[in-house]
């Protein structure tokens, strides 16, 4: 019995170390496992997910750009063609009512021309050649010919007249924006009415002339030079100086208009001074005299109330 007990005890002592070795091998972290333990594994990293999403977006944008670039180029080309057609249509319709190309001719002036033209308007008595020079059936620019009509002097003369009128009203304590506006609008209305009356007269007399509406506007606008001289003289030296200077300028513009328009309205024989008894030529002569005589009347009517 004692032998059996001792034998069983020895067996138990031998089994305990082996069990401890098995437990230690199972609990140890260095031992190899047959399957990977995924029970404690966390979710995939956010950085990897973001990289994957960015790659997909980049691929999508590349595909969209390949599609959108031809469409945008086509839209730009179509828009530019529409803009070009619209500009051409506006230029064509604008040139029909307002001849921009012709207006450029009337503003082709320089300082020398302006000085000579102002001298001719104030003292036209010594000038001999009044014919406009031509080059290949077209009149030369005003800066090359002092006899050519222009719009620079009438435009600047109108603006200067309005400013001088405002100065005259201010010296008399009568200045107001409304009164200055009435002065400018009345001068412009009278100018338009004068041009329309001349055009109607030319139509009724059936005059075949190369005078255009812009030419008549230029010739009618030259009287502002004499009006400015008269008003400035009246402001500086009194009412007597106004009448004397205005009388001189009225006579000068009368002679200027007669010598300029006779080459445009009268026949070649009458323009050269030879007597022509034709009824049509007499009507043309009366028309020329009427246009020239109207200039002093307008000059006095638009300035007499500015000097007191």
MODELLER restraints for C-alpha pairs under 7 A, 6 or more apart:
rsr = mdl.restraints
at = mdl.atoms
rsr.add(forms.Gaussian(group=physical.xy_distance, feature=features.Distance(at['CA:25:A'], at['CA:31:A']), mean=6.72, stdev=0.5))
rsr.add(forms.Gaussian(group=physical.xy_distance, feature=features.Distance(at['CA:105:A'], at['CA:141:A']), mean=6.17, stdev=0.5))
rsr.add(forms.Gaussian(group=physical.xy_distance, feature=features.Distance(at['CA:106:A'], at['CA:142:A']), mean=6.95, stdev=0.5))
rsr.add(forms.Gaussian(group=physical.xy_distance, feature=features.Distance(at['CA:106:A'], at['CA:149:A']), mean=6.87, stdev=0.5))
rsr.add(forms.Gaussian(group=physical.xy_distance, feature=features.Distance(at['CA:106:A'], at['CA:150:A']), mean=4.39, stdev=0.5))
rsr.add(forms.Gaussian(group=physical.xy_distance, feature=features.Distance(at['CA:106:A'], at['CA:151:A']), mean=5.33, stdev=0.5))
rsr.add(forms.Gaussian(group=physical.xy_distance, feature=features.Distance(at['CA:107:A'], at['CA:150:A']), mean=6.13, stdev=0.5))
rsr.add(forms.Gaussian(group=physical.xy_distance, feature=features.Distance(at['CA:107:A'], at['CA:151:A']), mean=5.91, stdev=0.5))
rsr.add(forms.Gaussian(group=physical.xy_distance, feature=features.Distance(at['CA:107:A'], at['CA:152:A']), mean=5.49, stdev=0.5))
rsr.add(forms.Gaussian(group=physical.xy_distance, feature=features.Distance(at['CA:108:A'], at['CA:141:A']), mean=6.11, stdev=0.5))
rsr.add(forms.Gaussian(group=physical.xy_distance, feature=features.Distance(at['CA:108:A'], at['CA:142:A']), mean=6.08, stdev=0.5))
rsr.add(forms.Gaussian(group=physical.xy_distance, feature=features.Distance(at['CA:108:A'], at['CA:143:A']), mean=6.22, stdev=0.5))
rsr.add(forms.Gaussian(group=physical.xy_distance, feature=features.Distance(at['CA:109:A'], at['CA:142:A']), mean=5.73, stdev=0.5))
rsr.add(forms.Gaussian(group=physical.xy_distance, feature=features.Distance(at['CA:109:A'], at['CA:143:A']), mean=4.52, stdev=0.5))
rsr.add(forms.Gaussian(group=physical.xy_distance, feature=features.Distance(at['CA:110:A'], at['CA:143:A']), mean=5.74, stdev=0.5))
rsr.add(forms.Gaussian(group=physical.xy_distance, feature=features.Distance(at['CA:113:A'], at['CA:143:A']), mean=5.26, stdev=0.5))
rsr.add(forms.Gaussian(group=physical.xy_distance, feature=features.Distance(at['CA:113:A'], at['CA:146:A']), mean=6.17, stdev=0.5))
rsr.add(forms.Gaussian(group=physical.xy_distance, feature=features.Distance(at['CA:116:A'], at['CA:146:A']), mean=6.78, stdev=0.5))
rsr.add(forms.Gaussian(group=physical.xy_distance, feature=features.Distance(at['CA:117:A'], at['CA:146:A']), mean=6.08, stdev=0.5))
rsr.add(forms.Gaussian(group=physical.xy_distance, feature=features.Distance(at['CA:121:A'], at['CA:252:A']), mean=6.43, stdev=0.5))
rsr.add(forms.Gaussian(group=physical.xy_distance, feature=features.Distance(at['CA:121:A'], at['CA:253:A']), mean=6.27, stdev=0.5))
rsr.add(forms.Gaussian(group=physical.xy_distance, feature=features.Distance(at['CA:121:A'], at['CA:256:A']), mean=6.70, stdev=0.5))
rsr.add(forms.Gaussian(group=physical.xy_distance, feature=features.Distance(at['CA:122:A'], at['CA:249:A']), mean=6.06, stdev=0.5))
rsr.add(forms.Gaussian(group=physical.xy_distance, feature=features.Distance(at['CA:122:A'], at['CA:252:A']), mean=5.76, stdev=0.5))
rsr.add(forms.Gaussian(group=physical.xy_distance, feature=features.Distance(at['CA:123:A'], at['CA:252:A']), mean=6.08, stdev=0.5))
rsr.add(forms.Gaussian(group=physical.xy_distance, feature=features.Distance(at['CA:124:A'], at['CA:252:A']), mean=6.21, stdev=0.5))
rsr.add(forms.Gaussian(group=physical.xy_distance, feature=features.Distance(at['CA:124:A'], at['CA:255:A']), mean=6.94, stdev=0.5))
rsr.add(forms.Gaussian(group=physical.xy_distance, feature=features.Distance(at['CA:124:A'], at['CA:256:A']), mean=6.07, stdev=0.5))
rsr.add(forms.Gaussian(group=physical.xy_distance, feature=features.Distance(at['CA:130:A'], at['CA:147:A']), mean=5.95, stdev=0.5))
rsr.add(forms.Gaussian(group=physical.xy_distance, feature=features.Distance(at['CA:130:A'], at['CA:259:A']), mean=6.93, stdev=0.5))
rsr.add(forms.Gaussian(group=physical.xy_distance, feature=features.Distance(at['CA:130:A'], at['CA:260:A']), mean=6.40, stdev=0.5))
rsr.add(forms.Gaussian(group=physical.xy_distance, feature=features.Distance(at['CA:131:A'], at['CA:147:A']), mean=6.56, stdev=0.5))
rsr.add(forms.Gaussian(group=physical.xy_distance, feature=features.Distance(at['CA:132:A'], at['CA:139:A']), mean=6.87, stdev=0.5))
rsr.add(forms.Gaussian(group=physical.xy_distance, feature=features.Distance(at['CA:132:A'], at['CA:145:A']), mean=6.98, stdev=0.5))
rsr.add(forms.Gaussian(group=physical.xy_distance, feature=features.Distance(at['CA:132:A'], at['CA:147:A']), mean=5.46, stdev=0.5))
rsr.add(forms.Gaussian(group=physical.xy_distance, feature=features.Distance(at['CA:132:A'], at['CA:148:A']), mean=5.70, stdev=0.5))
rsr.add(forms.Gaussian(group=physical.xy_distance, feature=features.Distance(at['CA:133:A'], at['CA:139:A']), mean=5.87, stdev=0.5))
rsr.add(forms.Gaussian(group=physical.xy_distance, feature=features.Distance(at['CA:133:A'], at['CA:140:A']), mean=6.08, stdev=0.5))
rsr.add(forms.Gaussian(group=physical.xy_distance, feature=features.Distance(at['CA:133:A'], at['CA:145:A']), mean=6.65, stdev=0.5))
rsr.add(forms.Gaussian(group=physical.xy_distance, feature=features.Distance(at['CA:134:A'], at['CA:140:A']), mean=5.52, stdev=0.5))
rsr.add(forms.Gaussian(group=physical.xy_distance, feature=features.Distance(at['CA:142:A'], at['CA:148:A']), mean=5.06, stdev=0.5))
rsr.add(forms.Gaussian(group=physical.xy_distance, feature=features.Distance(at['CA:142:A'], at['CA:149:A']), mean=6.69, stdev=0.5))
rsr.add(forms.Gaussian(group=physical.xy_distance, feature=features.Distance(at['CA:142:A'], at['CA:150:A']), mean=6.49, stdev=0.5))
rsr.add(forms.Gaussian(group=physical.xy_distance, feature=features.Distance(at['CA:149:A'], at['CA:215:A']), mean=6.37, stdev=0.5))
rsr.add(forms.Gaussian(group=physical.xy_distance, feature=features.Distance(at['CA:149:A'], at['CA:218:A']), mean=6.18, stdev=0.5))
rsr.add(forms.Gaussian(group=physical.xy_distance, feature=features.Distance(at['CA:150:A'], at['CA:218:A']), mean=5.91, stdev=0.5))
rsr.add(forms.Gaussian(group=physical.xy_distance, feature=features.Distance(at['CA:151:A'], at['CA:218:A']), mean=5.39, stdev=0.5))
rsr.add(forms.Gaussian(group=physical.xy_distance, feature=features.Distance(at['CA:153:A'], at['CA:222:A']), mean=6.99, stdev=0.5))
rsr.add(forms.Gaussian(group=physical.xy_distance, feature=features.Distance(at['CA:154:A'], at['CA:218:A']), mean=6.15, stdev=0.5))
rsr.add(forms.Gaussian(group=physical.xy_distance, feature=features.Distance(at['CA:154:A'], at['CA:221:A']), mean=4.47, stdev=0.5))
rsr.add(forms.Gaussian(group=physical.xy_distance, feature=features.Distance(at['CA:154:A'], at['CA:222:A']), mean=5.43, stdev=0.5))
rsr.add(forms.Gaussian(group=physical.xy_distance, feature=features.Distance(at['CA:154:A'], at['CA:224:A']), mean=6.84, stdev=0.5))
rsr.add(forms.Gaussian(group=physical.xy_distance, feature=features.Distance(at['CA:157:A'], at['CA:224:A']), mean=5.27, stdev=0.5))
rsr.add(forms.Gaussian(group=physical.xy_distance, feature=features.Distance(at['CA:157:A'], at['CA:225:A']), mean=5.91, stdev=0.5))
rsr.add(forms.Gaussian(group=physical.xy_distance, feature=features.Distance(at['CA:158:A'], at['CA:224:A']), mean=6.14, stdev=0.5))
rsr.add(forms.Gaussian(group=physical.xy_distance, feature=features.Distance(at['CA:161:A'], at['CA:224:A']), mean=6.64, stdev=0.5))
rsr.add(forms.Gaussian(group=physical.xy_distance, feature=features.Distance(at['CA:161:A'], at['CA:228:A']), mean=5.76, stdev=0.5))
rsr.add(forms.Gaussian(group=physical.xy_distance, feature=features.Distance(at['CA:162:A'], at['CA:184:A']), mean=5.87, stdev=0.5))
rsr.add(forms.Gaussian(group=physical.xy_distance, feature=features.Distance(at['CA:165:A'], at['CA:306:A']), mean=6.63, stdev=0.5))
rsr.add(forms.Gaussian(group=physical.xy_distance, feature=features.Distance(at['CA:166:A'], at['CA:175:A']), mean=6.47, stdev=0.5))
rsr.add(forms.Gaussian(group=physical.xy_distance, feature=features.Distance(at['CA:166:A'], at['CA:180:A']), mean=6.06, stdev=0.5))
rsr.add(forms.Gaussian(group=physical.xy_distance, feature=features.Distance(at['CA:168:A'], at['CA:306:A']), mean=5.93, stdev=0.5))
rsr.add(forms.Gaussian(group=physical.xy_distance, feature=features.Distance(at['CA:169:A'], at['CA:175:A']), mean=4.79, stdev=0.5))
rsr.add(forms.Gaussian(group=physical.xy_distance, feature=features.Distance(at['CA:169:A'], at['CA:306:A']), mean=6.63, stdev=0.5))
rsr.add(forms.Gaussian(group=physical.xy_distance, feature=features.Distance(at['CA:187:A'], at['CA:302:A']), mean=6.96, stdev=0.5))
rsr.add(forms.Gaussian(group=physical.xy_distance, feature=features.Distance(at['CA:195:A'], at['CA:216:A']), mean=6.29, stdev=0.5))
rsr.add(forms.Gaussian(group=physical.xy_distance, feature=features.Distance(at['CA:195:A'], at['CA:217:A']), mean=6.33, stdev=0.5))
rsr.add(forms.Gaussian(group=physical.xy_distance, feature=features.Distance(at['CA:207:A'], at['CA:265:A']), mean=6.89, stdev=0.5))
rsr.add(forms.Gaussian(group=physical.xy_distance, feature=features.Distance(at['CA:209:A'], at['CA:264:A']), mean=6.07, stdev=0.5))
rsr.add(forms.Gaussian(group=physical.xy_distance, feature=features.Distance(at['CA:209:A'], at['CA:265:A']), mean=6.18, stdev=0.5))
rsr.add(forms.Gaussian(group=physical.xy_distance, feature=features.Distance(at['CA:210:A'], at['CA:264:A']), mean=6.96, stdev=0.5))
rsr.add(forms.Gaussian(group=physical.xy_distance, feature=features.Distance(at['CA:211:A'], at['CA:264:A']), mean=6.75, stdev=0.5))
rsr.add(forms.Gaussian(group=physical.xy_distance, feature=features.Distance(at['CA:223:A'], at['CA:253:A']), mean=6.71, stdev=0.5))
rsr.add(forms.Gaussian(group=physical.xy_distance, feature=features.Distance(at['CA:223:A'], at['CA:295:A']), mean=6.50, stdev=0.5))
rsr.add(forms.Gaussian(group=physical.xy_distance, feature=features.Distance(at['CA:223:A'], at['CA:299:A']), mean=6.68, stdev=0.5))
rsr.add(forms.Gaussian(group=physical.xy_distance, feature=features.Distance(at['CA:226:A'], at['CA:246:A']), mean=6.54, stdev=0.5))
rsr.add(forms.Gaussian(group=physical.xy_distance, feature=features.Distance(at['CA:226:A'], at['CA:249:A']), mean=4.94, stdev=0.5))
rsr.add(forms.Gaussian(group=physical.xy_distance, feature=features.Distance(at['CA:226:A'], at['CA:250:A']), mean=6.98, stdev=0.5))
rsr.add(forms.Gaussian(group=physical.xy_distance, feature=features.Distance(at['CA:227:A'], at['CA:246:A']), mean=6.87, stdev=0.5))
rsr.add(forms.Gaussian(group=physical.xy_distance, feature=features.Distance(at['CA:227:A'], at['CA:299:A']), mean=5.75, stdev=0.5))
rsr.add(forms.Gaussian(group=physical.xy_distance, feature=features.Distance(at['CA:227:A'], at['CA:303:A']), mean=6.75, stdev=0.5))
rsr.add(forms.Gaussian(group=physical.xy_distance, feature=features.Distance(at['CA:229:A'], at['CA:245:A']), mean=6.84, stdev=0.5))
rsr.add(forms.Gaussian(group=physical.xy_distance, feature=features.Distance(at['CA:230:A'], at['CA:242:A']), mean=4.91, stdev=0.5))
rsr.add(forms.Gaussian(group=physical.xy_distance, feature=features.Distance(at['CA:230:A'], at['CA:245:A']), mean=5.19, stdev=0.5))
rsr.add(forms.Gaussian(group=physical.xy_distance, feature=features.Distance(at['CA:230:A'], at['CA:246:A']), mean=4.69, stdev=0.5))
rsr.add(forms.Gaussian(group=physical.xy_distance, feature=features.Distance(at['CA:231:A'], at['CA:242:A']), mean=6.15, stdev=0.5))
rsr.add(forms.Gaussian(group=physical.xy_distance, feature=features.Distance(at['CA:231:A'], at['CA:303:A']), mean=6.81, stdev=0.5))
rsr.add(forms.Gaussian(group=physical.xy_distance, feature=features.Distance(at['CA:233:A'], at['CA:241:A']), mean=5.65, stdev=0.5))
rsr.add(forms.Gaussian(group=physical.xy_distance, feature=features.Distance(at['CA:233:A'], at['CA:242:A']), mean=5.34, stdev=0.5))
rsr.add(forms.Gaussian(group=physical.xy_distance, feature=features.Distance(at['CA:233:A'], at['CA:245:A']), mean=6.89, stdev=0.5))
rsr.add(forms.Gaussian(group=physical.xy_distance, feature=features.Distance(at['CA:234:A'], at['CA:241:A']), mean=5.42, stdev=0.5))
rsr.add(forms.Gaussian(group=physical.xy_distance, feature=features.Distance(at['CA:234:A'], at['CA:242:A']), mean=4.10, stdev=0.5))
rsr.add(forms.Gaussian(group=physical.xy_distance, feature=features.Distance(at['CA:234:A'], at['CA:307:A']), mean=6.29, stdev=0.5))
rsr.add(forms.Gaussian(group=physical.xy_distance, feature=features.Distance(at['CA:239:A'], at['CA:307:A']), mean=6.45, stdev=0.5))
rsr.add(forms.Gaussian(group=physical.xy_distance, feature=features.Distance(at['CA:239:A'], at['CA:308:A']), mean=6.87, stdev=0.5))
rsr.add(forms.Gaussian(group=physical.xy_distance, feature=features.Distance(at['CA:250:A'], at['CA:296:A']), mean=4.90, stdev=0.5))
rsr.add(forms.Gaussian(group=physical.xy_distance, feature=features.Distance(at['CA:254:A'], at['CA:292:A']), mean=5.06, stdev=0.5))
rsr.add(forms.Gaussian(group=physical.xy_distance, feature=features.Distance(at['CA:254:A'], at['CA:293:A']), mean=6.31, stdev=0.5))
rsr.add(forms.Gaussian(group=physical.xy_distance, feature=features.Distance(at['CA:257:A'], at['CA:292:A']), mean=5.28, stdev=0.5))
rsr.add(forms.Gaussian(group=physical.xy_distance, feature=features.Distance(at['CA:258:A'], at['CA:288:A']), mean=6.52, stdev=0.5))
rsr.add(forms.Gaussian(group=physical.xy_distance, feature=features.Distance(at['CA:258:A'], at['CA:289:A']), mean=6.73, stdev=0.5))
rsr.add(forms.Gaussian(group=physical.xy_distance, feature=features.Distance(at['CA:258:A'], at['CA:292:A']), mean=6.04, stdev=0.5))
rsr.add(forms.Gaussian(group=physical.xy_distance, feature=features.Distance(at['CA:261:A'], at['CA:288:A']), mean=6.42, stdev=0.5))
rsr.add(forms.Gaussian(group=physical.xy_distance, feature=features.Distance(at['CA:262:A'], at['CA:271:A']), mean=5.57, stdev=0.5))
rsr.add(forms.Gaussian(group=physical.xy_distance, feature=features.Distance(at['CA:262:A'], at['CA:288:A']), mean=6.68, stdev=0.5))
rsr.add(forms.Gaussian(group=physical.xy_distance, feature=features.Distance(at['CA:263:A'], at['CA:271:A']), mean=5.53, stdev=0.5))
rsr.add(forms.Gaussian(group=physical.xy_distance, feature=features.Distance(at['CA:265:A'], at['CA:284:A']), mean=6.17, stdev=0.5))
rsr.add(forms.Gaussian(group=physical.xy_distance, feature=features.Distance(at['CA:266:A'], at['CA:281:A']), mean=6.27, stdev=0.5))
rsr.add(forms.Gaussian(group=physical.xy_distance, feature=features.Distance(at['CA:266:A'], at['CA:284:A']), mean=5.82, stdev=0.5))
rsr.add(forms.Gaussian(group=physical.xy_distance, feature=features.Distance(at['CA:266:A'], at['CA:285:A']), mean=6.54, stdev=0.5))
rsr.add(forms.Gaussian(group=physical.xy_distance, feature=features.Distance(at['CA:267:A'], at['CA:281:A']), mean=6.81, stdev=0.5))
rsr.add(forms.Gaussian(group=physical.xy_distance, feature=features.Distance(at['CA:270:A'], at['CA:276:A']), mean=6.06, stdev=0.5))
